[in-house]
C-alpha cells in the first residue's frame, strides 16, 4: 500500500517555507497563481465559511501563520482535521499555543482584512485514530462569534450531496504544485465525489487494518489527476450542493492519477449537536 500522506505541513517544512522558499519581501511564486492543485483563486466573501488556522509563533508571519484550513459550522464553532492539532503538525501540543487563531473573511493572507479570532477550546473526536486517520475531526471554540452568514450547513447522513458523481469544490491556501509552492490567496479546485470502491482500490487495507475506511472517510478527486487538495490544505472544506460534506484529511501525493483525495466524512463524525 502506498503510504498515506496527511494533507498538512510539518513544522520543519513550515520553517523552510517561511525562511527559504517564501521570504517576506519576495512576491508569490508564479506557480502559485496557476493552481489547491488544479484550482483557481476565489474570494473569501463568496466562501466565508472557509477559514485559515494560524499560529505566527510556530509558523512565522510570512503567510499570517497559516498551517491548516477550517470551516465555520456555527458562529463560535470551526471544524478542522484532528491531525492539524497534533505534534506532527505543530511540533508541540496544541494546548501550548498561546496564539492559535482562526482567520476569517480574508482572501489574501498578506493583507489585513477579515477577522482574526482567538481559539479558546478544542474538542477532538473520540473516533479519531492517528494511525489510520479515521475520524479525523476536531471542533474549535472561538472567543467571539462570527457573523451567521459565515456558517455553512453540514450534510447529514443520507444527503444526496454524497452520491458518486456529484460535483464538489475543495478550498485552501496550501501547496499548489505538490512541490512546496504555498499559496497566499484562497483557492478552490473542482473535483467529483467518487465511489468508495475507487478509494478502496487506491488505498487497500493491509494486515486487516488501515487503508481507506468508507465508514468515516469520503473519496473525491479527478480520475485523471490534476485537481486535488495538497499539503497545507488539511482541515479545509469539501463542499457539494451548498453543503459541507468533507474535510481534507490525507492522500498519496497531490493531484496524481489514480490517487484521489481522502476526506473526513462529515455525516459520520460531526456531532449532531454542532
C-alpha positions as CSV (number, residue, x, y, z in Angstrom):
1,X,0.0,0.0,0.0
2,X,1.2,3.5,-0.8
3,X,1.9,5.3,2.4
4,X,-1.0,7.7,3.2
5,X,0.2,11.3,3.5
6,X,-1.7,13.8,5.7
7,X,-2.5,17.0,3.8
8,X,-0.7,19.1,6.4
9,X,2.6,20.9,6.7
10,X,5.1,19.8,9.3
11,X,6.9,22.3,11.5
12,X,10.1,21.6,9.6
13,X,8.6,22.3,6.2
14,X,6.8,25.3,7.5
15,X,10.1,26.8,8.8
16,X,11.7,26.1,5.4
17,X,8.8,27.9,3.6
18,X,9.0,30.8,6.0
19,X,12.7,31.3,5.7
20,X,13.8,30.0,2.3
21,X,11.0,29.4,-0.1
22,X,8.8,32.4,0.6
23,X,10.8,35.2,2.1
24,X,8.7,38.1,3.4
25,X,10.0,40.6,0.7
26,X,9.5,38.2,-2.3
27,X,6.4,38.0,-4.4
28,X,4.4,34.8,-4.6
29,X,5.9,32.2,-6.9
30,X,4.4,32.2,-10.4
31,X,3.2,28.6,-9.9
32,X,1.0,29.8,-7.0
33,X,-1.1,31.7,-9.5
34,X,-1.8,28.6,-11.7
35,X,-3.3,26.2,-9.4
36,X,-5.2,23.9,-4.0
37,X,-3.7,21.8,-7.2
38,X,-5.6,22.4,-10.4
39,X,-7.6,25.2,-8.8
40,X,-8.1,28.9,-9.2
41,X,-8.3,31.9,-7.0
42,X,-11.6,32.6,-5.2
43,X,-12.8,35.4,-2.9
44,X,-13.4,34.8,0.8
45,X,-16.6,36.9,0.5
46,X,-18.0,34.2,-1.8
47,X,-17.0,31.3,0.6
48,X,-16.8,32.9,4.1
49,X,-17.0,29.6,5.8
50,X,-13.5,28.7,4.6
51,X,-11.1,29.9,7.2
52,X,-7.4,29.6,7.9
53,X,-5.8,28.3,11.1
54,X,-2.9,30.5,12.2
55,X,-0.1,30.5,14.7
56,X,2.6,33.0,13.9
57,X,4.7,31.8,16.9
58,X,5.0,28.4,15.3
59,X,4.9,29.2,11.5
60,X,6.1,32.7,11.2
61,X,4.4,35.8,9.8
62,X,5.1,35.4,6.0
63,X,1.7,33.8,5.4
64,X,0.0,35.1,8.6
65,X,1.0,31.9,10.3
66,X,-1.4,29.7,8.3
67,X,-0.8,26.0,8.6
68,X,-4.2,24.3,8.1
69,X,-7.8,25.1,7.0
70,X,-11.1,25.1,8.8
71,X,-14.8,25.5,8.2
72,X,-17.3,27.7,10.1
73,X,-20.3,25.5,11.1
74,X,-21.7,27.8,13.8
75,X,-20.9,31.4,14.8
76,X,-18.5,30.2,17.5
77,X,-17.5,26.8,16.1
78,X,-15.0,25.8,13.5
79,X,-14.3,22.3,12.4
80,X,-10.9,21.2,11.1
81,X,-8.8,18.0,10.9
82,X,-7.8,16.5,14.2
83,X,-4.3,15.8,12.9
84,X,-3.8,19.6,12.5
85,X,-3.7,19.9,16.3
86,X,-1.2,17.1,16.8
87,X,2.5,17.3,17.4
88,X,3.3,16.1,13.9
89,X,2.0,19.3,12.5
90,X,2.6,21.7,15.4
91,X,5.8,20.3,16.8
92,X,4.1,20.6,20.2
93,X,0.8,20.1,22.0
94,X,-2.0,22.4,20.8
95,X,-2.5,23.5,24.4
96,X,0.9,25.1,24.3
97,X,-0.1,27.5,21.5
98,X,-1.0,30.8,23.1
99,X,-1.7,32.5,19.8
100,X,-3.8,29.9,18.0
101,X,-6.4,31.8,15.9
102,X,-8.8,31.4,13.1
103,X,-8.5,33.9,10.2
104,X,-12.0,34.5,8.6
105,X,-13.1,36.7,5.7
106,X,-9.6,37.2,4.3
107,X,-8.7,36.1,0.8
108,X,-5.1,37.2,0.7
109,X,-3.0,36.1,3.7
110,X,-0.6,39.1,3.5
111,X,-3.5,41.6,3.7
112,X,-5.1,42.8,6.9
113,X,-8.8,42.3,6.0
114,X,-11.2,40.0,7.7
115,X,-11.0,38.9,11.3
116,X,-8.5,37.1,13.5
117,X,-10.4,35.3,16.3
118,X,-8.6,33.5,19.1
119,X,-9.4,29.9,19.8
120,X,-10.4,29.2,23.4
121,X,-11.0,25.5,23.2
122,X,-10.7,22.4,21.1
123,X,-12.6,19.1,21.0
124,X,-11.0,16.1,19.3
125,X,-13.4,13.4,18.1
126,X,-13.1,10.3,20.2
127,X,-13.3,8.3,16.9
128,X,-10.0,9.8,15.8
129,X,-7.3,7.2,15.2
130,X,-4.0,8.9,14.3
131,X,-2.6,5.6,12.9
132,X,-5.4,5.3,10.2
133,X,-6.7,8.9,10.2
134,X,-10.2,7.6,10.7
135,X,-12.4,10.1,12.4
136,X,-10.0,12.9,11.6
137,X,-12.1,15.8,13.0
138,X,-11.7,18.5,15.7
139,X,-14.1,21.3,16.7
140,X,-12.6,24.6,17.8
141,X,-14.5,27.1,20.0
142,X,-13.9,30.8,19.2
143,X,-13.5,33.7,21.7
144,X,-16.1,35.7,19.8
145,X,-18.9,35.0,17.3
146,X,-18.5,35.3,13.6
147,X,-21.5,36.5,11.5
148,X,-24.1,33.8,10.9
149,X,-23.7,34.5,7.2
150,X,-20.3,32.8,7.5
151,X,-21.8,29.5,8.5
152,X,-22.2,26.6,6.1
153,X,-24.6,23.7,6.8
154,X,-23.0,20.3,7.2
155,X,-24.5,17.5,5.1
156,X,-26.1,14.7,7.3
157,X,-26.3,11.0,6.7
158,X,-28.2,10.2,3.5
159,X,-27.8,13.6,2.0
160,X,-27.7,13.3,-1.9
161,X,-24.6,15.5,-1.9
162,X,-22.6,12.3,-1.1
163,X,-23.7,10.5,-4.2
164,X,-20.8,9.4,-6.5
165,X,-20.5,11.7,-9.5
166,X,-21.6,14.8,-7.6
167,X,-19.6,17.9,-8.4
168,X,-17.7,19.4,-5.4
169,X,-15.2,22.0,-4.6
170,X,-12.2,21.8,-2.2
171,X,-10.8,25.1,-0.7
172,X,-7.4,26.0,0.8
173,X,-4.3,28.1,1.0
174,X,-2.0,25.1,0.7
175,X,0.6,23.8,-1.7
176,X,-0.4,24.5,-5.3
177,X,2.0,22.1,-7.1
178,X,3.0,19.4,-4.7
179,X,6.5,20.8,-4.6
180,X,6.3,23.4,-1.8
181,X,4.7,26.3,-3.6
182,X,2.3,27.5,-0.9
183,X,-0.4,30.0,-1.9
184,X,-1.0,33.4,-0.4
185,X,-4.6,33.6,-1.8
186,X,-7.5,31.3,-1.2
187,X,-8.1,28.8,-4.0
188,X,-10.7,26.2,-5.0
189,X,-10.5,23.2,-7.2
190,X,-13.4,21.3,-8.8
191,X,-13.5,17.6,-8.1
192,X,-16.1,14.8,-8.1
193,X,-17.3,12.6,-5.3
194,X,-16.0,9.1,-6.2
195,X,-17.4,5.7,-5.4
196,X,-15.9,4.1,-2.3
197,X,-14.6,1.3,-4.4
198,X,-12.2,3.7,-6.2
199,X,-10.5,4.7,-2.9
200,X,-10.6,1.1,-1.6
201,X,-8.6,0.1,-4.7
202,X,-6.2,3.1,-4.4
203,X,-5.6,2.6,-0.7
204,X,-6.3,-1.1,0.2
205,X,-6.1,-2.2,3.8
206,X,-3.0,-4.3,4.8
207,X,-3.0,-6.8,7.6
208,X,-6.7,-6.3,8.3
209,X,-6.3,-2.6,9.1
210,X,-5.6,0.9,7.7
211,X,-6.3,2.0,4.1
212,X,-9.5,3.7,3.0
213,X,-12.3,3.3,5.5
214,X,-15.7,4.3,3.9
215,X,-17.5,4.4,7.3
216,X,-15.6,7.6,8.3
217,X,-13.9,8.7,5.0
218,X,-15.0,10.1,1.7
219,X,-13.3,9.8,-1.6
220,X,-13.1,12.7,-4.1
221,X,-10.9,13.9,-7.0
222,X,-10.4,13.5,-10.7
223,X,-9.7,10.0,-12.1
224,X,-7.2,11.6,-14.5
225,X,-5.4,13.5,-11.8
226,X,-4.5,17.2,-11.8
227,X,-7.1,18.5,-9.3
228,X,-6.7,17.9,-5.6
229,X,-6.0,19.2,-2.2
230,X,-2.4,19.2,-1.0
231,X,-0.2,19.9,2.0
232,X,-1.4,22.9,4.0
233,X,-5.0,22.3,3.0
234,X,-5.8,19.9,5.8
235,X,-9.0,20.6,7.6
236,X,-10.3,22.7,4.8
237,X,-13.8,22.2,3.3
238,X,-15.1,19.9,0.6
239,X,-18.4,21.4,-0.5
240,X,-21.1,19.9,-2.7
241,X,-24.6,21.3,-3.4
242,X,-24.0,24.1,-0.9
243,X,-23.3,21.8,2.0
244,X,-20.1,20.7,3.8
245,X,-19.5,17.0,3.0
246,X,-15.9,16.5,4.0
247,X,-12.6,17.9,5.5
248,X,-9.3,17.5,3.8
249,X,-7.5,14.6,5.5
250,X,-5.0,12.6,3.6
251,X,-3.9,11.1,0.3
252,X,-0.9,9.9,-1.7
253,X,0.8,12.8,-3.5
254,X,-1.2,15.7,-4.8
255,X,-3.3,15.6,-8.0
256,X,-1.9,12.3,-9.2
257,X,-3.9,10.0,-11.4
258,X,-5.5,7.0,-9.5
259,X,-4.6,8.7,-6.2
260,X,-7.8,10.5,-5.1
261,X,-8.0,12.7,-2.1
262,X,-9.4,11.2,1.1
263,X,-11.7,13.4,3.3
264,X,-13.3,13.0,6.7
265,X,-16.9,12.1,6.1
266,X,-18.7,14.8,8.0
267,X,-22.0,12.9,8.4
268,X,-20.2,10.1,10.2
269,X,-18.1,12.1,12.6
270,X,-19.6,15.5,13.3
271,X,-21.7,15.5,16.5
272,X,-25.4,16.2,15.9
273,X,-25.3,19.0,18.5
274,X,-22.9,21.1,16.3
